[in-house]
Amino acid sequence: MEVEEESAAPTTVEEETRSETVVEDLLPAMDSTIGTANTAVLNLDPTLGEAMNGEDAQLWKEAIRKELKGLEAMGTWEVANHPPGVPLVDSKVVLRLKLDADGVPIKHKARLVARGFTQREGIDCQETFSLVAPLGAIRAILALAVQNDWEVHALDITMAYLNSRLKEAIYMKPPEGSGVASGQVYKGFDRSLRRMGFFQGKDMAIVVIYIYDTLVIAPRLETVLKVKKQIGQRWKMEDSGEVSHFLGIKVSRDHVMRTMTIGQSGYIDQVLAKHLDKRTKPTMVPMQSIPEGTLVASAAQQKEYPVIVGKLLWVANSTRPDLSLTVGVLARHMREPSQEHYQAAQRVLRYLESTKQVGLVYRASELQEPLVAHSDANWVSDATIQRRSTSGSVVLVYGNPVAWKSVTQKCVSLSAVEAEFIAAMEATREVLFLKQLLRSIGIATGTPTVYSDNTGCIQVSKDPAQHWKLKHIDTKYHFVRNNVQEGRVQIKYVDTTRNLADVLTKPIGRQAMQQARSGLHLQIPAAVHETGSLS
């Protein structure tokens, strides 16, 4: 089927002295002094000056030339004088050293961006959000692929932002992001897929979109190849074949054993190389207790702390549910970290040094239910947050963890039952979302089960006569009770020792952490356990 071409809206570049600009005019000059690369720590985001003075200067210049030629070929700008009174957006060349999932450099990437943070939402631009597939949904689809032995291939849409339409004309200074573009990428891709005959929830070929990183999933290889061909006719893309990495996450597939392992050892290596205090020893527990924070951190620690925590959040949210509680605690103190919080962040790095090879392993199983969840709460657990409780939840597709969450409850619970009831509500919401997702692609889940280790919570959820015990809490928290009574979910008891969400609510010891990793399908090489006594 032929697809109607959509031209990208031009971005107008200010030029006061000349009527035309060529790519070579925009390229930065290289300094004659070539620096020496640091082989221990790769500079993944160099400034223009650093790039032009480093040993990869020629590679960076070629990357910039490729970017500018691509923009020119797409017709994204025209040179013009700046109309009086029209907002002028600054521009910047952003450089990124792209690594594969093992941390090996594979590409020097350059992007010319409009500095969209200078635009005023509602005045200079209307939409600033970006539609991407939730990580939980991506992992759920991968778990289904393992269960059903589906093919999974990866694509990289080249210059994805330029394939979408801008609603406004933007006047931008020549080089020395625009907020409106990212939300349009998904819409442009969605329009193209629909014109190819795709409709959300109707075809047994699944296309997962995360800005320009794309997965194509289908039961048969022939279907995957056909879909990739159709996408390639409309969008310029790089075909990676069977998925080996996605969003910087390494993906290893064993079709014989029907397993898939996803991990971030390469990314973790880079984080450790840059931030780990080498004088410390490894540990097998990410947090012993919640730090209270009494000593003021140094200026250097306060500057580095949010960078470390931001990187840890990506690891915890992507492949490491065992870090969710710890990193969530650290993230509460981004603005004013104490020395204790900085040392706690260093402890997480030490834990990652011990467990960086850990991967989240998905296995096919005929014995597991299609969709279940575990929920837990630690009542009035943290004195540093006004004794609010912590909720934890894990959702599993065919026994494989695909979504997890550790959050501080927004209200102070008056009892353990109340805290558990609120935690069950969070788990129920995620279960119902994934139930709808699975049903849209033809997977019958039956009535999903939410497991709790609190009998009082289960009684209140099932028995309308028990409602009066929690009638004082916000209406939204009765969401779980309504869905149980209407048969959308069921709630059952699980022993605390088998509750997978327990690790998401409180710090636990080494043996319990090892058991939690096993329950969450986090595999660690046996050699790590044999390195001696790790605290």
Residue pairs with C-beta under 8 A, 6 or more apart in sequence:
1 195
1 196
1 197
1 230
3 192
3 195
3 196
3 233
3 234
4 195
6 163
6 165
6 188
6 191
6 192
7 75
8 74
8 75
8 76
8 162
8 163
8 164
8 165
8 166
9 76
9 165
9 166
9 167
9 169
10 75
10 76
10 77
10 78
10 169
11 76
11 77
11 114
11 166
11 169
11 170
11 172
11 178
12 77
12 78
12 79
12 80
12 169
12 170
12 171
12 172
13 21
13 77
13 78
13 79
13 80
13 171
13 172
13 173
13 174
14 80
14 81
14 82
14 88
14 171
14 172
14 173
14 174
15 21
15 79
15 80
15 81
15 174
16 81
16 82
18 79
19 79
20 79
21 79
21 174
23 65
23 68
23 69
23 72
26 68
26 174
26 175
27 61
27 64
27 65
27 68
28 48
28 52
28 61
28 64
28 93
29 52
30 52
30 53
30 57
30 58
30 61
31 52
31 53
31 57
33 53
34 53
34 54
34 55
34 57
35 50
35 53
35 54
35 55
36 55
37 54
37 55
37 56
40 273
41 270
41 273
41 274
42 97
42 99
42 105
42 270
42 273
43 50
43 54
43 97
44 96
44 97
44 99
44 270
45 94
45 95
45 96
45 97
46 54
46 60
46 95
46 97
47 95
48 93
48 95
48 176
51 57
51 60
51 95
52 60
52 61
54 60
56 108
59 108
60 95
60 108
60 110
62 108
63 95
63 107
63 108
63 109
63 110
64 93
64 95
64 110
66 110
67 93
67 109
67 110
67 111
67 112
68 112
70 158
70 159
70 162
71 77
71 112
71 159
71 162
74 159
74 162
76 162
77 172
80 171
82 88
82 171
83 171
86 171
87 118
87 119
87 120
87 124
87 171
88 171
88 172
88 173
89 114
89 115
89 116
89 118
89 119
89 124
89 170
89 171
89 172
89 173
89 178
90 114
90 115
90 118
90 172
90 173
90 176
91 112
91 113
91 114
91 115
91 172
91 173
91 174
91 175
91 176
92 112
92 113
92 115
92 175
92 176
93 110
93 111
93 112
93 113
93 175
93 176
94 110
94 111
94 112
94 113
94 177
95 108
95 109
95 110
95 111
96 109
96 110
96 111
97 105
97 107
97 108
97 109
98 105
98 106
98 107
98 108
98 109
99 105
99 106
99 248
99 266
99 267
99 270
100 106
100 244
100 245
100 250
100 266
101 244
101 245
101 248
101 249
101 250
101 251
101 263
101 264
101 265
101 266
101 267
102 250
102 265
102 266
103 265
103 266
103 267
103 269
103 270
104 266
112 175
113 177
113 178
114 170
114 172
114 177
114 178
115 177
116 125
116 128
116 177
116 178
116 179
116 180
116 181
117 177
117 179
119 125
119 178
119 179
119 180
121 128
121 179
124 168
125 168
125 178
125 179
125 180
126 167
126 168
126 180
127 167
127 180
127 183
127 184
128 179
128 180
128 182
128 183
129 182
129 183
130 182
130 183
130 185
130 186
130 211
131 183
131 185
131 186
131 187
132 186
132 209
132 210
132 211
133 208
133 209
133 210
135 317
135 318
135 403
136 395
136 402
136 403
136 430
136 433
136 434
137 208
137 434
137 437
138 208
138 210
138 215
138 246
139 262
139 360
139 397
139 400
139 401
139 402
139 403
140 397
140 402
140 403
140 434
140 437
140 438
141 206
141 208
141 215
141 217
142 152
142 251
142 260
142 262
142 362
142 402
143 362
143 397
143 398
143 400
143 402
144 150
144 397
144 398
144 438
144 441
144 443
145 151
145 152
145 217
145 260
146 258
146 259
146 260
146 362
146 363
146 364
146 398
146 400
147 364
147 365
147 397
147 398
148 219
148 364
149 255
149 258
149 364
150 217
150 218
150 219
151 217
151 218
151 219
151 220
151 221
151 223
151 224
151 242
152 215
152 216
152 217
152 242
152 243
152 251
152 253
153 215
153 216
153 217
153 224
153 228
153 239
153 240
153 241
153 242
153 243
154 213
154 214
154 215
154 216
154 240
154 241
154 242
154 243
154 244
154 245
154 246
155 213
155 214
155 215
155 216
155 228
155 231
155 237
155 238
155 239
155 240
156 212
156 213
156 214
156 237
156 238
156 240
157 163
157 189
157 212
157 213
157 214
157 235
157 236
157 237
158 212
158 235
158 236
158 237
158 238
159 236
160 185
160 189
160 211
160 212
160 235
161 181
161 182
161 184
161 185
161 212
163 185
163 188
163 189
163 192
163 235
164 181
164 184
164 185
164 187
164 188
164 189
165 184
165 188
166 178
166 180
166 181
166 184
167 180
167 184
168 180
170 178
170 180
172 178
182 211
185 211
185 212
186 209
186 211
189 209
189 235
192 231
192 234
192 235
193 207
193 231
196 230
196 231
196 234
197 203
198 205
198 207
200 440
201 440
201 441
204 218
204 219
204 223
204 441
204 442
205 216
205 217
205 218
205 223
205 224
205 227
206 215
206 216
206 217
206 218
206 441
207 214
207 215
207 216
207 217
207 227
207 231
208 214
208 215
208 216
208 217
210 246
210 247
213 246
213 247
214 231
214 237
215 243
215 246
216 224
216 227
216 228
216 231
217 224
218 224
218 227
228 237
228 239
231 237
232 239
242 253
243 251
243 253
244 250
244 251
244 252
245 251
247 318
248 264
248 266
248 267
249 262
249 263
249 264
249 267
249 318
249 319
250 261
250 262
250 263
250 264
250 265
250 266
250 359
251 260
251 261
251 262
252 260
252 261
252 262
252 263
252 359
253 259
253 260
254 260
257 363
258 363
258 364
259 361
259 362
259 363
259 364
260 361
260 362
261 359
261 360
261 361
261 362
261 523
262 318
262 319
262 359
262 360
262 362
263 319
263 357
263 358
263 359
263 360
264 315
264 318
264 319
264 320
265 356
265 357
265 359
267 314
267 315
268 315
268 352
268 356
269 356
271 308
271 311
271 312
271 315
271 349
271 352
272 349
272 352
272 353
272 356
275 304
275 307
275 308
275 311
275 349
276 346
276 349
276 350
276 353
277 346
277 349
280 346
280 350
281 350
281 534
281 535
282 350
282 351
282 353
282 354
282 531
282 534
283 347
283 350
283 351
283 354
283 534
283 535
284 351
284 354
284 355
284 510
284 513
284 514
284 529
284 534
284 535
285 351
285 507
285 508
285 509
285 510
285 513
285 535
286 322
286 323
286 326
286 347
286 348
286 351
286 513
287 325
287 326
287 329
287 344
287 347
287 348
287 507
288 347
288 507
289 507
290 329
290 381
290 382
290 384
290 507
291 329
291 338
291 340
291 341
291 343
291 344
292 340
292 383
292 384
293 333
293 337
293 338
293 340
293 341
293 384
294 338
294 340
295 338
295 339
295 340
296 338
296 339
297 305
297 337
297 338
297 339
297 341
297 342
298 339
301 337
301 339
301 342
302 336
302 337
304 342
305 333
305 334
305 337
305 341
305 342
305 345
306 334
306 337
308 345
308 349
309 327
309 330
309 331
309 334
309 345
312 323
312 327
312 330
312 345
312 348
313 327
313 331
315 323
315 327
315 352
316 323
316 324
316 326
316 327
316 328
317 324
319 359
319 360
320 358
320 360
320 522
321 360
321 394
321 401
321 404
321 503
321 504
321 520
321 522
322 358
322 503
322 513
322 516
322 517
322 520
322 522
323 348
323 351
324 392
324 404
324 405
324 406
324 504
325 390
325 392
325 406
325 503
325 504
325 505
325 506
325 507
326 344
326 348
326 507
327 348
328 406
328 407
328 408
329 344
329 382
330 341
330 344
330 345
330 348
332 384
332 385
332 408
333 341
337 345
354 528
354 531
354 534
355 517
355 524
355 528
357 524
357 525
357 528
358 517
358 522
358 523
358 524
359 522
359 523
360 401
360 520
360 521
360 522
361 521
361 522
361 523
362 400
362 521
363 399
363 400
363 521
364 398
365 398
365 399
367 399
368 396
368 398
368 399
369 398
369 399
369 446
369 448
369 449
370 397
370 398
370 438
370 443
370 444
370 445
370 446
370 448
371 395
371 396
371 397
371 431
371 434
371 435
371 438
371 445
371 448
372 395
372 396
372 431
372 448
372 449
372 450
372 451
373 393
373 394
373 395
373 396
373 427
373 428
373 430
373 431
373 448
373 449
373 450
373 451
374 393
374 394
374 396
374 427
374 450
374 451
374 452
374 494
374 499
374 500
374 501
375 391
375 392
375 393
375 420
375 423
375 424
375 426
375 427
375 450
375 451
375 452
375 501
376 391
376 392
376 393
376 420
376 423
376 452
376 453
376 499
376 501
376 502
376 504
376 505
377 389
377 390
377 391
377 392
377 409
377 413
377 416
377 419
377 420
377 422
377 423
377 454
377 505
378 389
378 390
378 392
378 419
378 505
378 506
379 389
379 413
379 415
379 416
379 419
379 420
380 387
380 388
380 389
380 412
380 413
380 419
381 387
381 389
381 390
381 505
381 506
382 388
382 390
382 408
385 408
386 412
387 412
388 408
388 409
388 410
388 411
388 412
388 413
389 408
389 409
389 412
389 413
389 419
389 422
389 423
390 406
390 407
390 408
390 409
390 504
390 505
390 506
391 405
391 406
391 407
391 408
391 409
391 419
391 422
391 423
391 426
391 504
391 505
392 404
392 405
392 406
392 423
392 501
392 502
392 503
392 504
392 505
393 403
393 404
393 405
393 423
393 426
393 427
393 430
393 501
393 504
394 401
394 403
394 404
394 427
394 500
394 501
394 504
394 520
395 401
395 402
395 403
395 404
395 427
395 430
395 431
395 434
396 402
396 500
397 434
397 438
400 521
401 500
401 520
401 521
402 434
403 430
403 434
404 501
404 504
404 520
405 426
405 430
405 504
406 504
406 505
407 426
409 419
409 422
409 423
411 422
411 473
411 474
413 419
413 422
414 472
415 456
416 454
416 456
417 454
417 456
417 457
417 460
417 469
417 470
418 470
418 473
420 452
420 453
420 454
420 456
420 457
421 457
421 460
421 461
421 470
421 473
421 477
421 480
422 473
422 477
423 452
423 501
423 505
424 450
424 452
424 457
424 461
424 480
424 491
425 476
425 477
425 478
425 479
425 480
427 450
427 480
427 501
428 450
428 479
428 480
428 483
428 489
429 479
431 448
431 450
431 489
432 448
432 483
432 488
432 489
435 445
435 448
435 488
438 445
439 445
447 487
447 488
447 489
447 490
448 489
448 490
449 489
449 490
449 491
449 492
450 480
450 489
450 490
450 491
450 492
451 491
451 492
451 493
451 494
451 499
452 458
452 491
452 492
452 493
452 494
452 499
453 493
453 494
453 495
453 496
453 499
453 502
455 493
457 491
458 491
458 492
458 493
459 466
460 466
460 467
460 469
460 470
460 481
461 480
461 481
461 484
461 491
462 484
462 485
462 491
464 481
464 485
467 478
467 481
470 477
470 478
480 489
480 491
483 489
484 490
484 491
496 502
497 515
498 519
500 516
500 519
500 520
502 508
502 512
502 516
503 512
503 513
503 516
503 520
508 516
510 534
514 529
517 523
517 524
